[in-house]
């Protein structure tokens, strides 16, 4: 699991360097993760070949 976290942190820092402006939708509830964190998590799981349809 630590391999996932290490790869996640590397991908997240690289995405933050790109300074991508994400679309902000008006949310009633505050999301637990930002859009860039979700993208980093998805890219990390694809990189490690973790398949999830959830």
Backbone as JSON Lines, residues from 0, in Angstrom:
{"i":0,"aa":"X","n":[0.81,-1.19,0.0],"ca":[0.0,0.0,0.0],"c":[0.85,1.25,0.0]}
{"i":1,"aa":"X","n":[2.01,1.2,0.63],"ca":[2.87,2.38,0.67],"c":[3.36,2.73,-0.74]}
{"i":2,"aa":"X","n":[3.47,1.73,-1.61],"ca":[3.86,1.99,-2.99],"c":[2.81,2.85,-3.68]}
{"i":3,"aa":"X","n":[1.54,2.6,-3.39],"ca":[0.45,3.4,-3.94],"c":[0.55,4.84,-3.45]}
{"i":4,"aa":"X","n":[0.79,5.01,-2.15],"ca":[0.86,6.35,-1.58],"c":[2.05,7.13,-2.12]}
{"i":5,"aa":"X","n":[3.18,6.47,-2.27],"ca":[4.36,7.14,-2.82],"c":[4.12,7.57,-4.25]}
{"i":6,"aa":"X","n":[3.54,6.69,-5.06],"ca":[3.25,7.04,-6.45],"c":[2.19,8.14,-6.53]}
{"i":7,"aa":"X","n":[1.21,8.09,-5.63],"ca":[0.16,9.11,-5.6],"c":[0.76,10.49,-5.32]}
{"i":8,"aa":"X","n":[1.66,10.57,-4.36],"ca":[2.28,11.85,-4.01],"c":[3.11,12.39,-5.17]}
{"i":9,"aa":"X","n":[3.81,11.53,-5.87],"ca":[4.62,11.96,-7.02],"c":[3.73,12.49,-8.13]}
{"i":10,"aa":"X","n":[2.67,11.77,-8.45],"ca":[1.75,12.2,-9.52],"c":[1.04,13.48,-9.12]}
{"i":11,"aa":"X","n":[0.64,13.6,-7.86],"ca":[-0.05,14.8,-7.39],"c":[0.84,16.03,-7.48]}
{"i":12,"aa":"X","n":[2.09,15.91,-7.11],"ca":[2.99,17.06,-7.19],"c":[3.23,17.46,-8.64]}
{"i":13,"aa":"X","n":[3.32,16.49,-9.53],"ca":[3.5,16.82,-10.95],"c":[2.27,17.49,-11.53]}
{"i":14,"aa":"X","n":[1.08,17.04,-11.14],"ca":[-0.14,17.68,-11.61],"c":[-0.28,19.1,-11.05]}
{"i":15,"aa":"X","n":[0.14,19.3,-9.81],"ca":[0.05,20.64,-9.22],"c":[1.02,21.6,-9.9]}
{"i":16,"aa":"X","n":[2.13,21.11,-10.4],"ca":[3.08,21.96,-11.14],"c":[2.47,22.46,-12.45]}
{"i":17,"aa":"X","n":[1.57,21.67,-13.03],"ca":[0.94,22.08,-14.28],"c":[-0.05,23.22,-14.09]}
{"i":18,"aa":"X","n":[-0.53,23.4,-12.89],"ca":[-1.47,24.47,-12.54],"c":[-2.68,24.47,-13.48]}
{"i":19,"aa":"X","n":[-3.34,23.35,-13.54],"ca":[-4.52,23.2,-14.38],"c":[-5.72,23.82,-13.66]}
{"i":20,"aa":"X","n":[-6.41,24.7,-14.36],"ca":[-7.64,25.26,-13.81],"c":[-8.75,24.25,-14.03]}
{"i":21,"aa":"X","n":[-9.32,23.78,-12.94],"ca":[-10.38,22.79,-13.04],"c":[-11.73,23.49,-13.02]}
{"i":22,"aa":"X","n":[-12.71,22.82,-13.59],"ca":[-14.07,23.35,-13.56],"c":[-14.62,23.22,-12.15]}
{"i":23,"aa":"X","n":[-15.17,24.27,-11.66],"ca":[-15.74,24.26,-10.31],"c":[-17.25,24.25,-10.42]}
{"i":24,"aa":"X","n":[-17.84,23.22,-9.93],"ca":[-19.27,23.13,-9.88],"c":[-19.74,23.56,-8.5]}
{"i":25,"aa":"X","n":[-20.89,24.19,-8.45],"ca":[-21.41,24.61,-7.16],"c":[-21.89,23.38,-6.4]}
{"i":26,"aa":"X","n":[-21.26,23.15,-5.28],"ca":[-21.58,22.0,-4.45],"c":[-22.27,22.46,-3.18]}
{"i":27,"aa":"X","n":[-23.27,21.73,-2.77],"ca":[-23.91,22.02,-1.49],"c":[-23.02,21.5,-0.36]}
{"i":28,"aa":"X","n":[-22.53,20.29,-0.56],"ca":[-21.62,19.69,0.43],"c":[-20.18,19.96,0.0]}
{"i":29,"aa":"X","n":[-19.3,20.11,0.97],"ca":[-17.89,20.29,0.67],"c":[-17.28,18.92,0.34]}
{"i":30,"aa":"X","n":[-16.68,18.78,-0.84],"ca":[-16.09,17.48,-1.19],"c":[-14.87,17.16,-0.32]}
{"i":31,"aa":"X","n":[-14.66,15.87,-0.1],"ca":[-13.52,15.45,0.73],"c":[-12.2,15.58,-0.03]}
{"i":32,"aa":"X","n":[-12.25,15.4,-1.34],"ca":[-11.05,15.51,-2.17],"c":[-11.28,16.55,-3.26]}
{"i":33,"aa":"X","n":[-10.22,17.23,-3.62],"ca":[-10.33,18.18,-4.72],"c":[-10.3,17.42,-6.05]}
{"i":34,"aa":"X","n":[-10.6,18.13,-7.11],"ca":[-10.63,17.5,-8.43],"c":[-9.25,16.98,-8.82]}
{"i":35,"aa":"X","n":[-8.23,17.75,-8.54],"ca":[-6.87,17.33,-8.92],"c":[-6.43,16.11,-8.1]}
{"i":36,"aa":"X","n":[-6.9,15.98,-6.86],"ca":[-6.58,14.81,-6.05],"c":[-7.28,13.57,-6.6]}
{"i":37,"aa":"X","n":[-8.51,13.72,-7.08],"ca":[-9.21,12.59,-7.69],"c":[-8.52,12.14,-8.98]}
{"i":38,"aa":"X","n":[-8.08,13.1,-9.76],"ca":[-7.37,12.76,-11.01],"c":[-6.07,12.04,-10.69]}
{"i":39,"aa":"X","n":[-5.35,12.52,-9.68],"ca":[-4.09,11.88,-9.29],"c":[-4.33,10.46,-8.79]}
{"i":40,"aa":"X","n":[-5.4,10.26,-8.04],"ca":[-5.71,8.91,-7.54],"c":[-6.07,7.97,-8.69]}
{"i":41,"aa":"X","n":[-6.83,8.47,-9.65],"ca":[-7.2,7.66,-10.8],"c":[-5.98,7.3,-11.64]}
{"i":42,"aa":"X","n":[-5.1,8.27,-11.88],"ca":[-3.88,8.0,-12.65],"c":[-2.97,7.02,-11.93]}
{"i":43,"aa":"X","n":[-2.89,7.14,-10.61],"ca":[-2.05,6.22,-9.83],"c":[-2.58,4.8,-9.91]}
{"i":44,"aa":"X","n":[-3.89,4.63,-9.78],"ca":[-4.45,3.28,-9.85],"c":[-4.29,2.69,-11.25]}
{"i":45,"aa":"X","n":[-4.41,3.51,-12.28],"ca":[-4.17,3.01,-13.64],"c":[-2.71,2.64,-13.84]}
{"i":46,"aa":"X","n":[-1.81,3.41,-13.27],"ca":[-0.37,3.15,-13.38],"c":[0.0,1.82,-12.71]}
{"i":47,"aa":"X","n":[-0.62,1.54,-11.58],"ca":[-0.31,0.32,-10.84],"c":[-1.16,-0.85,-11.35]}
{"i":48,"aa":"X","n":[-2.08,-0.6,-12.25],"ca":[-2.97,-1.6,-12.83],"c":[-3.99,-2.12,-11.83]}
{"i":49,"aa":"X","n":[-4.54,-1.21,-11.05],"ca":[-5.65,-1.55,-10.17],"c":[-6.93,-1.22,-10.91]}
{"i":50,"aa":"X","n":[-7.73,-2.23,-11.19],"ca":[-8.98,-2.02,-11.91],"c":[-10.1,-1.85,-10.9]}
{"i":51,"aa":"X","n":[-10.87,-0.78,-11.08],"ca":[-12.01,-0.54,-10.22],"c":[-13.09,0.14,-11.04]}
{"i":52,"aa":"X","n":[-14.29,-0.35,-10.95],"ca":[-15.41,0.23,-11.66],"c":[-16.27,1.06,-10.74]}
{"i":53,"aa":"X","n":[-15.84,1.24,-9.49],"ca":[-16.62,2.02,-8.53],"c":[-16.4,3.5,-8.76]}
